[in-house]
Amino acid sequence: GAAQWTDYKYLHNFIDMWWCLIVLLAGVVLALWGIAKTLLT
């Protein structure tokens, strides 16, 4: 089939794979926390 552009495609993908979004957010939060902890010490 032909590819077609859909609005909020990534949003719908994340809603379908909510666990993936949670893992991604957890990774970002942990990375920022680690950087902040390093800078503050």
N, C-alpha and C positions, 0 to 999 in steps of 0.2 A: 504493500500500500504506500501511497504518497505520504511523506512527512508533512505535518501541518503544525503551525505554531499555536500553542495554547497558553492563555494567560495563567499566571501562577502555577506553571507546570511543576516547579520545584516544591512549591507549597503543598500541592496535592500529593506529590511523591513522599514528602516527609510525613504527611498525615497518614498515608498508607503504611509507611514504615516508621511509626512513631518511636519504636525502640532504637532505631538508628539515630534519630534526632536526639534522643536522650543521651546516647553514648557520645555523640558529637559535642553536645553542650557540656557534658561532664568533662570531656577532654579539654575543652576550651577553658572552663572554670579552673580545673586543676593546673593547667599550664600557666594561666594568669596568676593564680595563687602562688605557684612555685616561683615565678619571676618576682612578684611583689615581696615574697618572703626573703628572697635572695638580696633584693635591693635594700630592704629595710634592716638587714642584719649587718 
